[in-house]
């Protein structure tokens, strides 16, 4: 049985003396991410082409204003939902949480399984938020309560679960929080925007444009489902269970190149301790 999620809320302030700038740290984080977890560099290459350079009266139209880099990245980072892709991602998650090795699952699940194999305490805690068997978990995912809570939370912040920058920012912020015992930032909305802006600032539109819609949806939904299940498990967990969740997330972070113990998070973004 799922329950309403308690996403990042106001918490204790963090006093920080930065060793390097937030932008430099964001670049270092992205440079160390293997391709399979860099969901924010996935998107479609969609070129706008005018049908005709002349208007109905024969006079030349003014050339269209060039698309800004930011607008291009935002467009490339947003996927068009497919029911088939959603079903495939949910089936893969149900199988993994239900005890099966994710050999052909989205890459995020395979990265998770490297340190937290099916049946491990970490995975059992994630599964408990949805059901006690693969079929039960799949039914809950099909109902979509967990995903709906996550989507509503992002929307309340002004963001979307269909945008790679948005879901990856949420993943980074929540995984950092849980890896560090559940600490939060004083200004979550400001911090979310700063982290998101840092991600966008480091992107190459040409590289982002190499990814197709299916891949974008797989990656975005994988990060969204994992983040939602993680936050739900944390909300339900006791001290022992939360320690397991913290260790599991810290292991995932190190695998993808982020040592959560070495960075902190404030309204200035990620900074070294």
N, C-alpha and C positions, 0 to 999 in steps of 0.2 A: 504494500500500500504506500503510495507516494504522499507527500505532505507538502504544503507551501514552502518554497525555498526561502532561506534567509541569506540573501546575497550581501555583499560588502556593505557594512553599515558604519556609522560614525564610531570611532574608537579612540584609543590613546594617541596623542601626538607623538611624533618621532623626531627627536633632535638629531640632526645630521650634520656632519662635517664632510662634505664631498671630497673624495680623492681625485676623481675625474669627473668630467661634465656628464650630464644625463645623456646628451646626444652621442658622446663617445662610447658610453656604456651600452646604449642601444645598438650602436654599430657593432660593438664587440659581441653582443649577444647574438645578433643576426648572423654575423660572420661565422659563429661557431655552431649554428643550427644546421643539421643535415637537411637535405632537400625535403625528406619526407615529413619533417615537422614544420617546415617554413611555409605554412598555409597562407601567410600574408603575401607571398610572392606568386600566387596562382590567380589566373584570370583569363579572360577571352581577349583576343586581338580583333577588335571590331572597328573597321574603318568607316567613317561617314563619307558617303560619296553623293555629290549633287547629281540630280537627274539631268539638269539642263542649266547652262550658264546664263541663259537669256530668259527674260520675263515674257508675258503674253504680248506686250506691246513692242517686243523686239529689242528693247533696250537692255543692255547688260546689267545683270544683278550685281550688287556689291558682293565681293568675296566673303564667305562666312568667316566669322571671327575664329581664329585658331583656338582649339580646345586647350585649356590650361593643363599643366602637368598634373595638378591635384585632381581636376575633374576627370582626367583620363584614368588616373589610378583608382578613383572611387568607382568609376564605371567598370573597370576591369576586375575590381575586387568583389563585385556583386554578382551572385549567381541567380539564374532562373530556376525555381524549384521543379523537380521531376519526382513524381510519385514512385517511379521505379527505383531511382537512386536512393530515395529516402528508405524504401523498403529494404534495399540491399544493405544499407548502413545499419539499420535497426536490427536486421537479422544477424549481422556480424557481431554487433554488440551483445545481443541476446545469447549467441553461441559462446562468446568469450566469457561473459559473466556467468553463464550456465555451466562452464567447465571445459570448454573445448579450446584447443590451441588455435589461434587465429592465423593460420598459414596463408589464407588468401583474403584476409580482412584488410580494411584501410590501414595505411602505414602507421598511424598513431597507435592502433591496437597492437600492432607487432612490436612497436617500441615499448609500450607498456608491458607486454608479455615478457620482454627480455629480463626485466627485474621483478615483475609481479605476474608469474604464470597463473593460468586458470586454477582456481581452487586455493590460491594463497590467501592469507588473512586479509590482505589489502583488497583483493578482488571480491572476496566474500562480503566485505563490508559495503562495497559499491553495489553488489548484487542485491543485498538485503533491502535496499531502498526501493526495489522494483518487484521482487518475488523470490521464491525458493526453487525455481526450476527454469530451464530455458524457455519452455512454453509460457509459463506465467510471466516471465520478464518480457517476452515478445508481445504478449497481449497488452501489458502496461505501456509499452512503447508505442503500440498501435493506437491506444487510447490517447496518448500524447499529453498527459497531465504534466509530466516532468518537463517536457520540451516547452509546453505552454507557459509554465511558471518562469522558465529561463527567458523565453521570448518576451514575456510581459516585463520582466525586470530590465532587459536591455532597452525595450521601447520606452520605459519610464525614464531612462537616462538619455533618451534621444537617439538610440542606435538600433541596429537590426541584426537578427541572427542570420541574415542572408548575406552579410558583408564580412569578408575575411578579416579586415582590420578590426572590426568590432568583436568578433568571437575570439580572435587571438589576444586582443587586449584583455578581455574578460578572463581568458585562460591564464595569462601571465599574472594578473593581479590576484586572482583567487588561489592559484597554485602557490604563489609566493606567500600569501597570507597563511595558508594551511601548513606549508612547510615550516613556517616560523611560529607555529602554535596558535594560529587564529588571530594574530595582531592585525589591526586595520589602520587605515589612514584617517586623519581628521576630516579631509575634504575629498571624499571618494569621487564626486563628479569632476572636480578639477583634475584630480590625479588621473582618472580614466582618459580625459582629453589629452593630457600631456603625454602619457604613455602612447596613446594612439598616434598623436602627432609625430612622436619620435620614430615610430614604426614607418609611417608614411614618408617621412623625410629621407629615409635610407633606401627607399625602393627605386628600382629601375623599371620604368614602364615597359621597356622592351622585354625584360625578363618576366614581368608579371603577365604580359600578354601572351606568353607561351602556353598557358594552361587553359584547357577547355572547360566548358560548363560542368560536365560530369565530375571532373577532378576537383573543381572548386567546391561543388556541393558535398562531395565525399569528405573533403578535408574540413569544411566549415561545420558540417553536422557531426563529424567525429569529435572535434574540439568542443562543440556545444554540448553534446551528450555527456562527454567525460566530465566537463566542468560542472554541469547540472547534477550529475550523480555524485560527484565528489562533495559539492556543497551540501547536498541533501544528507549524505552519510555523515558529514561533520556535524550537522545540526542534530542528528539523532544519536551521535556517539557519546560514550562515556570517556573518562580520562584515558583508559587503556586503549580504547578503540581510536581515539583521536591521535594518540602517539603512533599507532600503526599507519594511519592515514598520512600523518606528517612525514614519516620515514619513507612511505611509498612515493609521495610526491617529490620529496627531495631526491630520491634515486632517479626518478624520471627526469628531473631537472638536470642532474649531472650527465645523464645519458645524452641529452640534447644540447649540452654545453652551457647550462646555467647553474651556477652554484648559488642557490637561494640563501645560503648562510652568509655569503659574502656581499650581498646587496640588500639595501633597504629601499623603502618606497615612501614617497611623500608627494606633496603637491608639485615638487620639482621633477617628479618621475623617479626612475630607478637610479640609485647612486651606490657606490661602494661604501662599505661600513668604515 
